[in-house]
Amino acid sequence: MSRLRSWMFVPGNQPRRLEKVKHLPADAVIYDLEDAVPLAEKGRARQLVKQALRENNGRMQYVRVNDPSTPYYAEDLAEMADRGLSGIMLPKAATGEQILAVDRELTALEQRRGLLAGSIEIVPLIESAQGLFHAYEIASAGARIRRLAFGSVDFALDIGATLTKEGTEILFARSQLVVVSRAAGIEPPIDAVFADVLDREGLRRDAQLARQLGFQGKLVIHPEQLAIVHACFSPTAEELEEARIIAAAFEEALAAGSASIQVDGKLVDYPVAERARRLLQSVQPFAEQERE
């Protein structure tokens, strides 16, 4: 399992930003061919992103292609599905059938280009009522689906909600994606962008809530958001120490024939001990990334 805390969007038609992102500490990069690129720039963006993919420095690299219902999608997929691509982010994901169709197209492209079958991931972006309604079907549509992502702006627009920084209007959708991901046996989902790049405390609150709900990371639109997102989706030193104490105490208790103890006045049983174990396990990918 590869927990990715930050997913940095980069407009595919802006060479300076494509160059800058190489030096940013984002866990994953999403080259955007969709919303961030004007219609007249779609072709140029494809060529710039293809070059960026070739220059991969070992980071996870994704491309948000255009909606399959648009005339740009087919060429996006054909041009991007090559070496250096970790996966595609599929906007407006709506049904499992749609995902299976994309899967078949990717399989054909992988065969044609000598790539390992199934090596290109699909990250469905859930941003409509239909997509949320069919989220389990989408999450279960094949081995290419390793996680879902949430698009709150388009989702709020689709259901007629007013998007706020507090996020009350999207709380159900966020929670549903976490539950669906767990039920489908895939990784925790990726939370939506926080659009106000100047509101650092607002971002912190939003990211902390997302982590509490069960998300593994967050979509990011500005370099200054990275440090906050990484901090919010990484265990604190205090949390790690508490987890170590709980795990050790529970192992001792099991050896003594007990599966229910108190640690600092708090009940510790199998679920609590398992949470501590998972927390300790979750820091391993981050440590490896920092060593690299």
PETAMO-V898017 format. One record per backbone hydrogen bond with DSSP energy under -1.0 kcal/mol. NH is the residue of the N-H (numbers start at 0). CO is the residue of the C=O. E is the energy in kcal/mol with one decimal. If there is no record, write none. Layout:
BEGIN
nh,co,e
NH,CO,E
NH,CO,E
END
This chain:
BEGIN
nh,co,e
6,217,-2.1
7,27,-2.8
8,219,-2.8
9,29,-2.4
11,31,-2.5
13,10,-1.4
17,13,-2.1
18,14,-2.1
19,15,-2.3
20,16,-2.1
22,19,-1.9
23,20,-1.3
27,5,-1.7
28,59,-2.2
29,7,-3.4
30,61,-3.0
31,9,-3.2
32,63,-2.4
36,33,-1.8
40,37,-1.8
41,38,-1.3
44,40,-2.7
45,41,-1.9
46,42,-1.6
47,43,-2.2
48,44,-2.6
49,45,-2.5
50,46,-1.7
51,47,-2.0
52,48,-2.6
53,49,-1.7
54,50,-1.3
55,52,-1.3
61,28,-3.1
62,86,-1.5
63,30,-2.4
64,88,-1.2
69,66,-2.6
75,71,-2.1
76,72,-2.6
77,73,-2.3
78,74,-2.5
79,75,-2.3
80,76,-2.1
81,79,-1.9
84,81,-1.6
85,60,-3.0
86,60,-1.2
87,120,-2.6
88,62,-2.6
89,122,-2.0
92,124,-1.5
98,94,-1.4
99,95,-2.4
100,96,-1.9
101,97,-1.9
102,98,-2.6
103,99,-2.2
104,100,-1.9
105,101,-2.6
106,102,-2.4
107,103,-2.0
108,104,-2.0
109,105,-2.8
110,106,-2.2
111,107,-2.2
112,108,-1.8
114,109,-2.7
118,115,-2.0
120,85,-2.5
121,143,-1.9
122,87,-3.1
124,89,-2.9
125,148,-3.2
131,127,-2.2
132,128,-2.6
133,129,-1.9
134,131,-1.4
137,133,-2.5
138,134,-3.0
139,135,-1.6
140,137,-1.5
144,141,-1.5
148,123,-2.3
149,189,-2.0
150,125,-2.6
154,150,-1.7
155,151,-2.8
156,152,-2.0
157,153,-2.5
158,154,-2.1
160,155,-2.3
169,166,-1.3
170,167,-1.0
173,169,-2.5
174,170,-2.5
175,171,-2.6
176,172,-2.0
177,173,-1.7
178,174,-2.3
179,175,-2.9
180,176,-2.2
181,177,-2.0
182,178,-2.6
183,179,-2.3
185,180,-2.2
186,145,-2.3
189,147,-2.3
190,216,-3.0
196,194,-1.2
199,197,-1.4
202,198,-2.0
203,199,-2.3
204,200,-2.5
205,201,-2.3
206,202,-2.9
207,203,-2.5
208,204,-2.2
209,205,-2.1
210,206,-2.4
211,207,-2.4
212,208,-2.2
213,209,-1.2
214,209,-2.5
215,188,-2.5
217,4,-3.1
218,190,-2.3
219,6,-3.1
224,221,-2.0
225,222,-1.4
228,224,-2.2
229,225,-2.9
230,226,-2.2
231,227,-2.5
232,228,-2.0
239,235,-2.3
240,236,-2.3
241,237,-2.4
242,238,-2.2
243,239,-2.4
244,240,-2.3
245,241,-2.5
246,242,-2.7
247,243,-2.5
248,244,-2.6
249,245,-2.5
250,246,-2.0
251,247,-2.0
252,248,-2.2
253,249,-2.7
254,250,-2.1
255,251,-1.3
256,253,-1.5
257,252,-3.1
260,267,-2.5
262,265,-2.6
265,262,-1.7
267,260,-3.2
272,268,-2.7
273,269,-2.6
274,270,-2.1
275,271,-1.9
276,272,-2.3
277,273,-2.6
278,274,-2.2
279,275,-2.2
280,276,-2.2
281,277,-2.1
283,280,-1.2
286,282,-2.2
287,283,-2.1
288,284,-2.2
289,285,-2.3
290,286,-1.9
291,287,-1.7
END
